[in-house]
């Protein structure tokens, strides 16, 4: 079942990169990065995102993780901050926050269209009592996965940490 969903106060933050690996000239991924990619790939599939969107977003995951690791050494004070996210946004605030984040991440228009449709699905699934229980369950799982960490994907401090 392809559910369009996402609680992405989303997605990671950062700069585009490739996933590296042997023969690419880049160092191989660490276990933490592999785990993040696996987690995010599961989220993208639950959301029903296209293959190109998944590849684009996974490249962002790898880029952000690399920037975070680099900055952890240079600016350890940034990493003690509590996650920053809106407490109880309205629908308009929720959608605007996602759009702002996607723009900051330089996510392509095609992928943003898929992500915004997913954000809309999640909002509705979490707030509309008429939504099917199965869709609510998918939306809750995505919401919970986006809050996992470290770092939690829906932490707006990630933009500062991954500069």
C-alpha positions as CSV (number, residue, x, y, z in Angstrom):
1,X,0.0,0.0,0.0
2,X,1.4,3.3,-1.0
3,X,0.4,5.8,1.6
4,X,1.6,9.4,1.2
5,X,2.8,10.3,4.6
6,X,5.4,12.2,6.4
7,X,5.8,14.1,9.6
8,X,8.7,15.7,8.4
9,X,9.4,18.6,10.4
10,X,11.5,16.8,8.3
11,X,14.0,15.6,6.7
12,X,17.2,16.0,7.8
13,X,18.8,19.1,6.7
14,X,21.7,20.0,4.6
15,X,23.6,19.7,1.5
16,X,23.5,17.2,-1.3
17,X,26.0,14.4,-1.5
18,X,26.3,11.0,-2.8
19,X,26.2,7.9,-0.7
20,X,29.9,7.2,-1.3
21,X,31.2,3.7,-1.2
22,X,33.9,1.8,-3.0
23,X,35.0,3.1,-6.3
24,X,33.4,6.5,-5.8
25,X,36.5,8.2,-4.5
26,X,34.7,8.9,-1.2
27,X,35.3,7.2,2.1
28,X,32.9,4.3,2.9
29,X,29.9,5.1,5.1
30,X,30.0,4.4,8.8
31,X,27.5,2.2,10.6
32,X,25.6,5.2,11.9
33,X,25.1,6.7,8.4
34,X,24.0,3.3,7.1
35,X,21.5,3.0,9.9
36,X,20.1,6.5,9.1
37,X,19.8,5.6,5.4
38,X,18.0,2.4,6.3
39,X,15.6,4.3,8.6
40,X,14.9,7.0,6.1
41,X,14.5,4.6,3.2
42,X,11.8,2.9,5.3
43,X,10.1,6.2,5.8
44,X,10.3,7.2,2.1
45,X,8.7,3.8,1.2
46,X,5.8,4.3,3.8
47,X,5.3,7.7,2.2
48,X,5.1,6.1,-1.3
49,X,7.8,8.4,-2.6
50,X,9.2,7.8,-6.1
51,X,12.6,6.2,-6.7
52,X,14.1,9.5,-7.8
53,X,12.8,11.3,-4.7
54,X,14.2,8.6,-2.5
55,X,17.6,8.9,-4.1
56,X,17.6,12.7,-3.8
57,X,16.6,12.6,-0.1
58,X,19.0,9.9,0.8
59,X,21.8,12.0,-0.7
60,X,20.7,14.8,1.6
61,X,20.7,12.4,4.6
62,X,24.3,11.4,3.8
63,X,25.4,15.1,3.3
64,X,23.8,16.3,6.5
65,X,25.3,13.4,8.5
66,X,28.7,14.2,7.2
67,X,28.3,17.9,8.0
68,X,27.1,17.0,11.5
69,X,30.0,14.7,12.2
70,X,32.5,17.4,11.0
71,X,30.9,20.1,13.1
72,X,30.6,18.0,16.2
73,X,34.3,18.3,16.6
74,X,34.5,22.0,15.7
75,X,31.4,23.3,17.6
76,X,30.5,20.8,20.4
77,X,28.4,23.5,22.1
78,X,25.8,23.3,19.4
79,X,25.1,19.6,20.1
80,X,23.9,20.0,23.7
81,X,20.8,22.0,22.5
82,X,17.4,20.4,23.0
83,X,15.5,19.7,19.8
84,X,13.7,22.8,18.4
85,X,10.3,22.2,16.8
86,X,6.9,23.8,16.9
87,X,4.8,22.6,19.8
88,X,1.2,22.6,18.3
89,X,1.3,24.2,14.9
90,X,-1.8,25.0,12.9
91,X,-2.2,23.3,9.6
92,X,-0.9,26.4,7.8
93,X,2.1,26.7,10.1
94,X,2.8,23.0,9.6
95,X,2.8,23.2,5.8
96,X,4.7,26.5,5.8
97,X,7.4,25.0,8.0
98,X,7.8,22.0,5.7
99,X,8.0,24.3,2.6
100,X,10.6,26.5,4.3
101,X,12.7,23.5,5.3
102,X,12.5,21.9,1.9
103,X,13.6,25.2,0.3
104,X,16.5,25.5,2.7
105,X,17.5,21.9,1.8
106,X,17.4,22.8,-1.9
107,X,15.1,19.9,-2.6
108,X,13.9,19.8,-6.2
109,X,10.4,20.9,-7.1
110,X,9.4,17.4,-8.1
111,X,10.5,15.9,-4.8
112,X,9.0,18.8,-2.8
113,X,5.6,18.2,-4.5
114,X,5.7,14.6,-3.3
115,X,6.8,15.6,0.2
116,X,4.2,18.3,0.6
117,X,1.5,15.8,-0.5
118,X,2.9,13.5,2.2
119,X,2.9,16.2,4.8
120,X,-0.8,16.9,3.9
121,X,-1.7,13.3,4.2
122,X,0.0,13.0,7.6
123,X,-1.7,16.2,8.9
124,X,-5.1,14.9,7.8
125,X,-4.5,11.4,9.2
126,X,-3.5,12.8,12.6
127,X,-6.3,15.3,12.9
128,X,-9.3,14.0,11.0
129,X,-11.4,11.5,12.9
130,X,-12.9,10.2,9.6
131,X,-9.5,8.9,8.4
132,X,-9.1,5.1,8.3
133,X,-7.3,3.6,11.3
134,X,-4.6,2.0,9.0
135,X,-3.7,5.5,7.6
136,X,-3.6,6.9,11.1
137,X,-1.2,4.1,12.1
138,X,1.1,4.8,9.2
139,X,1.1,8.6,9.9
140,X,1.9,8.0,13.6
141,X,4.7,5.6,12.7
142,X,6.2,8.2,10.4
143,X,5.8,11.0,12.9
144,X,7.5,8.8,15.6
145,X,10.4,7.8,13.3
146,X,11.1,11.5,12.4
147,X,11.5,12.2,16.1
148,X,14.0,9.5,16.6
149,X,17.7,10.3,16.6
150,X,20.3,11.2,17.2
151,X,19.7,13.7,15.7
152,X,16.0,13.8,15.4
153,X,15.1,14.8,11.8
154,X,12.5,17.3,12.9
155,X,14.9,19.3,15.0
156,X,15.2,22.8,13.4
157,X,18.6,23.2,15.2
158,X,20.0,20.7,12.7
159,X,20.3,23.6,10.2
160,X,22.7,25.4,12.5
161,X,24.5,22.1,13.4
162,X,25.0,21.1,9.8
163,X,26.3,24.4,8.3
